[in-house]
Amino acid sequence: VAAERLGVTAETVKAYLRSAMRKLGVRTRGQAVVAARRAGWLP
């Protein structure tokens, strides 16, 4: 769904997610959400 909305492939979305998680220094998506909230990127 996210890939379709962005007009990219699912693999591209996965690559972006991996890159963001690496930059945030986290290993799980849950940790990524917490880090993004702390950074003010999510409500």
Secondary structure, DSSP 8 states (H G I E B T S, - for coil): -HHHHHTS-HHHHHHHHHHHHHHHT-SSHHHHHHHHHHTTS--
